[in-house]
Structures are given as C-alpha cells and as structure tokens.
C-alpha cells in the first residue's frame, strides 16, 4: 500500500526544496548530529575528561585548556595531537604559535612526526583570525586536520601594538572583542567540517575575598568552546623526599558531555611522563573495589599490593577492568545522564 503524502509532508518537502543553505536536512539526517568521530588517547581519565567515557576521547569542536604557567597545558594539548595522528597518520596539524616555547623536541617527545605539523607563527589576534578563516574555508568535511593554538592568552591586538608604537599606555578595550569575534567565526566551521581545535589559555585570579581562576581573553572562548579545562597542580613527593613529579587536576568548567565542576586527577612523573592509569586507585577505592583499610597496602581479589606496585601497572589494571564494574562506576560518576529534562509529577497520597 502506497504511503499517503500528508499536508505536513508536502510542507516539509517544499521547505527543504526552497532552502538556500547547503547543509539543510531533516534533523535525523543532519551532518551536525550524525555520529561524531572520536579520537581516543592512551590515558583513560583524559578520555573521561573529554567525553565522559573510559574509551571515548576528543570530539570535533573547540577544547580550551587553561591554567597558570607551568601547569602542563601545552603537554595536554600535544597529548591530544599525538592521539589524533595515531588515528590518522596522514593527518595535518595547524599549529598557531604565539609563545614560541614549544620546539620540535617537544613534539618528538610525544611521538609526533614534525612532517605532519605546519607551524604558523602569529603575533596578533587579527592575523590569526584572517589566516584561520581562510584555511577553514579551504577545507572539506572528512579531511583530517586538527588545529592547536598556543596560546590565546598571549596574543596582542593590532590596537595594542599601535598604542605601544605611539607610546600610549591606555588599556586596549578591543582585544576581548577581537577574540570573541574569532571564536564566533570559527566555531560553526569547526563543527560543520568536523575539525577539532585545542586552544591553550592563561588564567588569572579574581579580586574577591575567595578568589577563583578565570580564563583570559573575555567571553569568546568561554561561549565558543565545547569543553573548558582549568588545570590545577599539586606536588608529588613523599615526606623528606625530592620532588618526583606533579599531580594535576583537570577541573571541568564547561562540558557538553560530563558533569561540570568534575575533577579529573592526572599524575605526571619526571622519569616516566604521564601515568597512563592516573586516578584509578582513588576511584577503585571509592567504588569499593580496592580496600586500603590496612595502612600502606591495597587489597584486591584477596591479594595485597603496595601503591608503587599497582599505580602504573598495565597488567594489574587490565585484570581489574575486565573483572569488575569500575568502568561502569566511573562513567556513571562523570557522564551526563541521557533522557528528558522535565521531571514528571509523582502522585502522592495525601492523608
């Protein structure tokens, strides 16, 4: 039996026929909401910070990584670049560099082939905006390109430079507007063309009684980014011992996939680099999988371990993850729940 063409269907087809926008489609067929390509990293808790999923990863769109100096921001960005090129060995990285503090050796540390990286030195917001818009206009969906900016916070505006040349010391009120315009122009293109962007940024302290970290560059990056990380840091050392590394905390200030204000612990050793299984010890204790009631030891499956034996032990965590509900526990803790946002009334019997 032939399907009856209703008035609603006819109206829909007429609207689709008359559109002047190339990407217009039914919601179910829209390229914007199709299953998005996800780029996993080798560090599960970084995947959680990006997507809420243990085996998830980086999605198209903008991720801002912010924090004070020496807080591993660029290294987190290079970790994501490395993951992108691991998935797409033929991919190209557009590296917009305003700080000039990331030499080729840093890329090689993360096993990034310099032949895949195009270095774009920039000094002003306007220069970067122009070049980035031209580059994005020349790309098509499906071409494997990733963009990294290091950093948004270090870019001057043309007006700032002109004022300096003239000896003026007035505050530049245009810079934040220029950065906002940059993100307003590029974010739609990033999402339509499925291109990930990592923007490194600075933070500063507010002057309130209880100060908090605020990202630089005005509201543009805040509105435009899918995800905003503010990175904190603690020293990693035992009492009386030398500094061994740092315990970083990724504070989720904004996310479309995980609960905001979540805190993701990532440990970095001077000798070993990023610890792949960062954060899992504390989460396994919280989930009731690891028992640390005995001082100095951890018990799982009737066996006792020292922290140094399990903290970065791939064999141990492979067994734990395969034989427990730890992944389910982690995703339930961090992932935004799916479903409706309207709470239905419950019938309550009134005495």
Secondary structure in CASP SS format (residue, H / E / C, confidence):
PFRMAT SS
TARGET T0000
AUTHOR 0000-0000-0000
METHOD secondary structure of the structure
MODEL  1
X C 1.00
X C 1.00
X C 1.00
X C 1.00
X C 1.00
X C 1.00
X H 1.00
X H 1.00
X H 1.00
X H 1.00
X H 1.00
X H 1.00
X H 1.00
X H 1.00
X H 1.00
X H 1.00
X H 1.00
X H 1.00
X C 1.00
X C 1.00
X C 1.00
X C 1.00
X C 1.00
X C 1.00
X C 1.00
X C 1.00
X H 1.00
X H 1.00
X H 1.00
X C 1.00
X C 1.00
X C 1.00
X C 1.00
X C 1.00
X C 1.00
X C 1.00
X C 1.00
X C 1.00
X E 1.00
X C 1.00
X C 1.00
X C 1.00
X C 1.00
X H 1.00
X H 1.00
X H 1.00
X H 1.00
X H 1.00
X H 1.00
X H 1.00
X H 1.00
X C 1.00
X C 1.00
X C 1.00
X C 1.00
X C 1.00
X C 1.00
X E 1.00
X C 1.00
X C 1.00
X E 1.00
X E 1.00
X E 1.00
X E 1.00
X E 1.00
X E 1.00
X C 1.00
X C 1.00
X C 1.00
X C 1.00
X C 1.00
X C 1.00
X H 1.00
X H 1.00
X H 1.00
X H 1.00
X H 1.00
X H 1.00
X H 1.00
X H 1.00
X H 1.00
X H 1.00
X H 1.00
X H 1.00
X H 1.00
X H 1.00
X H 1.00
X C 1.00
X C 1.00
X C 1.00
X C 1.00
X E 1.00
X E 1.00
X E 1.00
X E 1.00
X E 1.00
X E 1.00
X C 1.00
X C 1.00
X C 1.00
X C 1.00
X C 1.00
X C 1.00
X H 1.00
X H 1.00
X H 1.00
X H 1.00
X H 1.00
X H 1.00
X C 1.00
X C 1.00
X C 1.00
X C 1.00
X H 1.00
X H 1.00
X H 1.00
X E 1.00
X E 1.00
X E 1.00
X E 1.00
X E 1.00
X C 1.00
X C 1.00
X E 1.00
X H 1.00
X H 1.00
X H 1.00
X H 1.00
X H 1.00
X H 1.00
X H 1.00
X H 1.00
X H 1.00
X H 1.00
X H 1.00
X H 1.00
X H 1.00
X C 1.00
X C 1.00
X C 1.00
X C 1.00
X C 1.00
X C 1.00
X C 1.00
X E 1.00
X E 1.00
X E 1.00
X E 1.00
X E 1.00
X E 1.00
X C 1.00
X H 1.00
X H 1.00
X H 1.00
X C 1.00
X E 1.00
X C 1.00
X H 1.00
X H 1.00
X H 1.00
X H 1.00
X H 1.00
X H 1.00
X H 1.00
X H 1.00
X C 1.00
X C 1.00
X C 1.00
X C 1.00
X C 1.00
X C 1.00
X C 1.00
X C 1.00
X C 1.00
X H 1.00
X H 1.00
X H 1.00
X H 1.00
X H 1.00
X H 1.00
X H 1.00
X H 1.00
X H 1.00
X H 1.00
X H 1.00
X H 1.00
X H 1.00
X H 1.00
X H 1.00
X H 1.00
X H 1.00
X H 1.00
X C 1.00
X C 1.00
X C 1.00
X E 1.00
X E 1.00
X E 1.00
X E 1.00
X E 1.00
X E 1.00
X C 1.00
X E 1.00
X E 1.00
X E 1.00
X C 1.00
X C 1.00
X C 1.00
X C 1.00
X C 1.00
X C 1.00
X C 1.00
X E 1.00
X E 1.00
X E 1.00
X C 1.00
X C 1.00
X C 1.00
X C 1.00
X H 1.00
X H 1.00
X H 1.00
X H 1.00
X H 1.00
X C 1.00
X C 1.00
X E 1.00
X E 1.00
X E 1.00
X E 1.00
X E 1.00
X E 1.00
X E 1.00
X E 1.00
X E 1.00
X E 1.00
X C 1.00
X C 1.00
X C 1.00
X C 1.00
X C 1.00
X C 1.00
X C 1.00
X C 1.00
X E 1.00
X E 1.00
X E 1.00
X E 1.00
X E 1.00
X E 1.00
X E 1.00
X E 1.00
X E 1.00
X E 1.00
X C 1.00
X C 1.00
X C 1.00
X E 1.00
X C 1.00
X C 1.00
X C 1.00
X C 1.00
X E 1.00
X E 1.00
X E 1.00
X E 1.00
X E 1.00
X E 1.00
X E 1.00
X C 1.00
X C 1.00
X C 1.00
X E 1.00
X E 1.00
X C 1.00
X C 1.00
X C 1.00
X C 1.00
X C 1.00
X H 1.00
X H 1.00
X H 1.00
X H 1.00
X H 1.00
X H 1.00
X H 1.00
X C 1.00
X C 1.00
X C 1.00
X C 1.00
X E 1.00
X C 1.00
X C 1.00
X C 1.00
X C 1.00
X C 1.00
X C 1.00
X E 1.00
X E 1.00
X E 1.00
X C 1.00
X C 1.00
X E 1.00
X E 1.00
X E 1.00
X C 1.00
X H 1.00
X H 1.00
X H 1.00
X H 1.00
X C 1.00
X C 1.00
X C 1.00
X H 1.00
X H 1.00
X H 1.00
X H 1.00
X H 1.00
X H 1.00
X H 1.00
X H 1.00
X H 1.00
X H 1.00
X C 1.00
X C 1.00
X H 1.00
X H 1.00
X H 1.00
X H 1.00
X H 1.00
X H 1.00
X H 1.00
X H 1.00
X H 1.00
X E 1.00
X C 1.00
X C 1.00
X C 1.00
X C 1.00
X C 1.00
X C 1.00
X C 1.00
X C 1.00
X C 1.00
X C 1.00
X C 1.00
X C 1.00
X C 1.00
X C 1.00
X C 1.00
X C 1.00
END
